[in-house]
Amino acid sequence: MAKPFTKSEAETFFARLKAAMPEPKTELNYINPYTLLVAVVLSAQATDKGVNKATAKLFAVADAPAKMVALGEAGLTAHIKTIGLYRNKAKNVIALSKTLLEQFGGAVPRDREALELLPGVGRKTANVVLNVAFGEKTIAVDTHIFRVANRTGLAPGKTPRDVEDGLLRIVPDTYLLHAHHWLILHGRYVCVARGPKCPDCVVRDLCRFADKTKPVAAKPVRKPVGDAKKRGR
């Protein structure tokens, strides 16, 4: 097992990510806490780009629980059928919208336990909503963050919860609010699953990953045959 990060190394790690991405933000489009909640539920096993394409028209007509319930499952399905698992997601979104109306006065609760009571909402989704909508210092461990935390050695763990707990212990409080986004964006664009872009990584010297990719060697430029013949005359 790789040597664990020290607090000093973690400080350097996030200072560099911050310098590279001063204002990290979610790439999901949303209008309010409710639409953020819906977008995150829809994003499971789907790309943010695909979700944004579907929700652009959806949120124009249903940006609150009552409007979503009025739209109905069939109406919602018509908007999100390009997203994976759309039928089950439509059921969950309508069900969670009804629960918000019946138990929370139509407002998204600022409470993890309450959020996790909503259909289709697990710990990861709750953490995203708490962080993005309410500014809580939470870390939602998705596939990208799980990979980065394990590959770099920052906070290795066998389960997402192990990684979350490890990150909460090692990430300096100064960086905790935006740590989720720095890690997810780093994993999405640099520390990718296949062929990580190690030469472009700002924390490569801190990273414990043994099989770092090498810079691609530039191919020698071949001179045109015509020019060579011309010079030989």
C-alpha positions as CSV (number, residue, x, y, z in Angstrom):
1,M,0.0,0.0,0.0
2,A,1.2,3.5,-0.9
3,K,2.5,5.8,1.8
4,P,-0.4,8.0,3.0
5,F,-0.5,11.7,2.3
6,T,0.7,14.0,5.0
7,K,-1.4,17.0,6.0
8,S,1.3,19.2,4.3
9,E,1.1,17.2,1.1
10,A,-2.7,17.5,1.1
11,E,-2.4,21.2,1.6
12,T,-0.1,21.4,-1.4
13,F,-2.3,19.1,-3.5
14,F,-5.4,21.3,-3.1
15,A,-3.5,24.6,-3.4
16,R,-2.3,23.5,-6.8
17,L,-5.8,22.3,-7.9
18,K,-7.1,25.7,-6.7
19,A,-4.5,27.6,-8.7
20,A,-5.5,25.6,-11.8
21,M,-9.2,25.9,-11.2
22,P,-9.9,29.0,-9.0
23,E,-13.7,28.8,-9.1
24,P,-14.8,25.1,-9.6
25,K,-18.5,24.6,-10.1
26,T,-20.9,21.8,-10.9
27,E,-21.3,21.2,-14.6
28,L,-25.0,20.4,-14.1
29,N,-27.3,23.2,-15.0
30,Y,-29.9,24.2,-12.4
31,I,-32.2,27.0,-11.3
32,N,-32.8,26.4,-7.6
33,P,-32.2,23.7,-4.9
34,Y,-35.1,21.7,-6.3
35,T,-33.9,21.6,-9.9
36,L,-30.4,20.8,-8.6
37,L,-31.8,17.8,-6.7
38,V,-33.7,16.6,-9.8
39,A,-30.6,17.1,-12.0
40,V,-28.4,15.1,-9.7
41,V,-31.0,12.3,-9.5
42,L,-31.1,12.2,-13.3
43,S,-27.3,12.2,-13.6
44,A,-26.8,8.7,-12.1
45,Q,-25.2,6.6,-14.8
46,A,-25.5,9.5,-17.3
47,T,-23.3,12.4,-18.4
48,D,-23.8,16.0,-17.2
49,K,-24.0,17.0,-20.8
50,G,-26.8,14.6,-21.5
51,V,-28.7,15.6,-18.5
52,N,-28.3,19.3,-19.3
53,K,-29.7,18.8,-22.8
54,A,-32.8,17.1,-21.3
55,T,-33.4,19.5,-18.5
56,A,-33.1,22.7,-20.6
57,K,-36.7,22.3,-21.7
58,L,-37.9,20.3,-18.6
59,F,-37.0,23.1,-16.1
60,A,-38.6,25.7,-18.3
61,V,-42.0,24.1,-17.5
62,A,-41.3,22.3,-14.2
63,D,-38.9,24.1,-11.8
64,A,-40.8,23.3,-8.6
65,P,-42.3,20.1,-7.1
66,A,-45.9,21.1,-7.7
67,K,-45.2,21.8,-11.4
68,M,-43.4,18.5,-11.7
69,V,-46.3,16.5,-10.2
70,A,-48.7,18.3,-12.5
71,L,-46.5,17.4,-15.5
72,G,-46.9,13.8,-14.4
73,E,-44.7,10.7,-15.0
74,A,-45.6,10.4,-18.7
75,G,-44.9,14.1,-19.3
76,L,-41.6,13.9,-17.5
77,T,-40.6,10.7,-19.3
78,A,-41.1,12.5,-22.6
79,H,-38.4,15.1,-21.5
80,I,-35.8,12.6,-20.2
81,K,-36.1,9.6,-22.5
82,T,-32.6,10.3,-23.8
83,I,-31.1,9.7,-20.4
84,G,-30.2,6.2,-19.2
85,L,-32.7,4.5,-16.8
86,Y,-35.2,7.2,-17.6
87,R,-38.3,5.2,-16.6
88,N,-37.2,4.5,-13.1
89,K,-35.8,8.0,-12.7
90,A,-39.1,9.5,-13.8
91,K,-40.9,7.5,-11.1
92,N,-38.4,8.6,-8.5
93,V,-38.6,12.3,-9.5
94,I,-42.4,12.3,-9.3
95,A,-42.3,10.4,-6.0
96,L,-39.7,12.7,-4.4
97,S,-41.7,15.8,-5.6
98,K,-44.8,14.5,-3.9
99,T,-42.9,13.8,-0.7
100,L,-41.4,17.3,-0.7
101,L,-44.9,18.7,-1.0
102,E,-46.5,16.4,1.6
103,Q,-43.7,16.5,4.2
104,F,-41.6,19.6,3.6
105,G,-43.9,22.2,2.3
106,G,-42.4,21.9,-1.2
107,A,-38.9,23.0,0.0
108,V,-35.7,20.9,-0.3
109,P,-34.6,20.1,3.2
110,R,-31.1,21.2,4.4
111,D,-30.6,17.9,6.2
112,R,-28.9,14.8,5.1
113,E,-31.2,12.3,6.8
114,A,-34.3,14.1,5.4
115,L,-32.8,14.2,1.9
116,E,-32.0,10.5,2.0
117,L,-35.6,9.7,2.8
118,L,-36.6,11.0,-0.7
119,P,-37.1,8.3,-3.4
120,G,-34.0,8.0,-5.6
121,V,-31.8,10.0,-3.2
122,G,-28.8,8.3,-1.6
123,R,-25.8,9.7,0.3
124,K,-23.9,10.9,-2.8
125,T,-26.9,12.9,-4.1
126,A,-27.6,14.3,-0.6
127,N,-24.0,15.4,-0.3
128,V,-24.1,17.2,-3.7
129,V,-27.3,19.1,-2.8
130,L,-25.9,20.1,0.7
131,N,-22.6,21.3,-0.9
132,V,-23.9,23.1,-4.0
133,A,-27.2,24.4,-2.9
134,F,-26.5,25.1,0.8
135,G,-22.8,25.6,1.0
136,E,-22.1,22.6,3.4
137,K,-18.6,21.2,3.5
138,T,-19.5,17.8,2.2
139,I,-17.8,15.5,-0.3
140,A,-19.9,13.4,-2.7
141,V,-17.8,10.4,-3.9
142,D,-18.6,9.5,-7.4
143,T,-16.6,7.3,-9.8
144,H,-14.2,10.1,-10.6
145,I,-13.5,11.0,-7.0
146,F,-13.2,7.4,-6.0
147,R,-10.6,6.9,-8.7
148,V,-8.6,10.0,-8.0
149,A,-8.5,9.4,-4.2
150,N,-7.3,5.8,-4.7
151,R,-5.0,6.3,-7.6
152,T,-3.1,9.3,-6.1
153,G,-3.1,7.8,-2.6
154,L,-4.8,10.9,-1.2
155,A,-7.5,8.9,0.6
156,P,-7.6,5.3,-0.5
157,G,-10.6,3.2,0.4
158,K,-12.5,0.1,-0.7
159,T,-15.9,1.8,-0.7
160,P,-17.2,5.3,-1.5
161,R,-17.9,5.8,2.2
162,D,-14.4,4.8,3.1
163,V,-13.0,7.3,0.6
164,E,-15.4,10.0,1.8
165,D,-14.4,9.5,5.4
166,G,-10.7,9.5,4.4
167,L,-11.1,12.8,2.5
168,L,-12.9,14.5,5.3
169,R,-9.9,13.6,7.5
170,I,-7.1,14.7,5.2
171,V,-8.6,17.7,3.2
172,P,-7.6,21.0,5.0
173,D,-10.7,22.9,6.1
174,T,-9.7,25.8,3.9
175,Y,-10.3,23.7,0.8
176,L,-13.1,21.5,2.1
177,L,-16.0,23.5,0.6
178,H,-14.8,23.1,-3.0
179,A,-12.8,19.9,-2.6
180,H,-15.6,17.9,-4.2
181,H,-15.5,19.9,-7.4
182,W,-11.7,20.1,-7.6
183,L,-11.5,16.3,-7.4
184,I,-14.4,15.5,-9.8
185,L,-13.1,17.9,-12.4
186,H,-9.6,16.7,-12.1
187,G,-10.8,13.1,-12.5
188,R,-13.0,14.0,-15.4
189,Y,-10.4,15.9,-17.5
190,V,-6.9,14.9,-16.3
191,C,-6.9,11.8,-14.1
192,V,-9.1,10.0,-16.5
193,A,-9.9,6.2,-16.2
194,R,-7.9,5.2,-19.2
195,G,-4.7,6.9,-20.2
196,P,-4.5,9.5,-17.4
197,K,-2.9,12.7,-18.6
198,C,0.0,12.6,-16.1
199,P,2.3,14.9,-18.0
200,D,-0.4,17.6,-17.7
201,C,-1.1,17.0,-14.0
202,V,-0.3,19.7,-11.5
203,V,0.0,17.2,-8.7
204,R,1.9,14.4,-10.5
205,D,4.9,14.7,-8.1
206,L,2.7,14.1,-5.1
207,C,0.7,11.3,-6.7
208,R,1.5,7.8,-5.6
209,F,0.4,6.2,-8.9
210,A,3.2,3.9,-10.1
211,D,2.3,3.6,-13.7
212,K,2.2,7.3,-14.7
213,T,1.9,7.9,-18.4
214,K,4.8,9.5,-20.2
215,P,4.8,12.5,-22.5
216,V,4.1,11.6,-26.1
217,A,7.3,11.9,-28.1
218,A,7.1,14.2,-31.0
219,K,7.4,12.5,-34.4
220,P,10.4,13.7,-36.5
221,V,9.4,16.0,-39.2
222,R,10.1,14.5,-42.6
223,K,11.1,16.8,-45.4
224,P,9.1,16.7,-48.6
225,V,10.6,14.4,-51.2
226,G,10.2,17.1,-53.8
227,D,12.4,19.5,-51.9
228,A,15.0,16.9,-51.4
229,K,15.2,16.2,-55.1
230,K,15.3,19.9,-55.9
231,R,18.3,20.4,-53.5
232,G,20.1,17.4,-55.2
233,R,20.0,19.1,-58.6
